[in-house]
Each structure stands twice: as C-alpha cells, then as structure tokens.
Amino acid sequence: MVSVTGVKEWSEGVLRPFEDYLVAEEPLEIRVGKVPVSVTMRTPGHDLELVPGFLFTEGLIASRAQIASVRHEPGVLPSGATESGANRVRVELAEGVEFDAKASQRNFYAASSCGVCGKASIDAVRVRDIVPPNPNCTVDAEVLCRLPDQLRAEQAVFSRTGALHAAGLFTLGGQLQVLREDVGRHNAVDKAIGWALAHDRLPLSGSLLMVSGRGGFEIAQKALVAGIPVLASVSAPSDLAVKLAREFGMTLIGFLRGRRFVIYSGAERVGAVPLQRAG
C-alpha cells in the first residue's frame, strides 16, 4: 500500500533531499462472471471486501447470500502471457440470482476522487428501494466529538503518507468496529460496508459511519443502502447529500472537529444537545 521515493524539500530557503512515502494507487477491474462492470482507482488491500461492498451499495446485489464466490482473477496480456490477478476481481453469483448485464453496466470510469463522475444517466445515480434507517436510536454529542481523534489514531497508512481517506464504522456508543483506508473516499466506504456484508452485520441499524474529507452524495447513498442511521464527516456535505439525508431521515453531521459540529439532518438522534435559539 506504500512505496518510497526520493524527493527534494524546500524550506526556509534550504533545499534538501529525503525519502518520502507515497500511497499506492492502482486500477481495479470488477467483473460479475465474465462481464466487466466497472474499473475503479483504489489503494490495493481489502479488495475482496471492496468489490462485494461496491456491488451491494450500487444495488447490484441485495445480500451476501447472492454471492457464490469472490476472488482475484488473472488476465491474459496481448503477448499471450498471464498477468497477475491482483487488479481484477471476479464475483460469481449464486445459482438462480438474476443479473442484467446491460442494465447493470455502469459505463463510467470511477476516478479516485469521485465515484459518480461520468455516469451515463442521472437516473442511474439513485439506488432504488432505499429503506429509511432506524429512527429509534441516539448518539451522544460527546461520543461524536471523540470520533475524529479515534479515526486518525487508527489510520496507520495516512500517518506515513498523508494521502488516504478513511471510513470507520462505530457503534452508537463510540466503539470502533472496523476502519478502512483508500485513496478514494467512496472505496473506503465500500470496503467498510463489504466487511459488514461478509460478517452478516447488515443492515447497520445500530452503527454510525465516520469519514474523513467531505460527505458527498454517493457516501450518503451508500450509508443509507447499508441501513446506517448516522453519517459524520470532518468536512462539509454537498447540497445533494443533505437533500438525500433529509428525504430518508438520516442524521447527517459535518465539520466534526474538536468540540464543534453542524447537524444538517436528523438532529433528533443527537442526544444531550439543548437547542439554543438566537435572540
């Protein structure tokens, strides 16, 4: 996941050489059977969680039971030689599970910075049959304030490279369940949800998702598909993410830093926060 390269640093008029750590970024081809579904730029690692998580959050599968197998698959180069299967994952669906290859083809290149860029149709963005998340749960404001430090403390690769996004699943009491890192924020979320899928923990009705960076529409959508009632981020959400959260009753929190955060939707789930009105 990490490589070392020689660089030169300029600081206060002095130029010096040193070795710097770089995060790995490689393409991953996702196939269902023999059908290529998508190519995403990701940080290698936890691919066998990323791919099922991706298929689930994109609405291409509905449960773990629909997957017969998931594995890395080698390919054949133009020369006829066999290449490593490290950058291709193939999913075989269980017998009787229907898969409409034409309808399911995303037909886009998922850049690491944005998972929805280039979708063929805006209608393909919204996953159908989203169920509103658990309304009967709360999270204490003090628990939320501890999350950014907990997330950063577990980011082993970020501490060396400064170049990875993180997605952490926590209990509503603030206990970390799993943390995944990736150069793409949407991939980090898919890895975390793929972990939950593999461990039969879906829907995540008693969990909250904390992400580094911003809380965009696709992150909010993936959280809703997984049944997550609370989504928090250290930066701002997009307007579309806010609209989606309000439509489905998900608690959406942004600018979670230190002892301050902004609640954009679902304030009723945040406990121990008295409302102070202006004036």
Summary of the structure (lengths in Angstrom):
residues: 279
radius of gyration: 19.9
end to end distance: 52.6
largest distance: 74.7
contacts: 897
relative contact order: 0.14
helix: 27%
strand: 35%
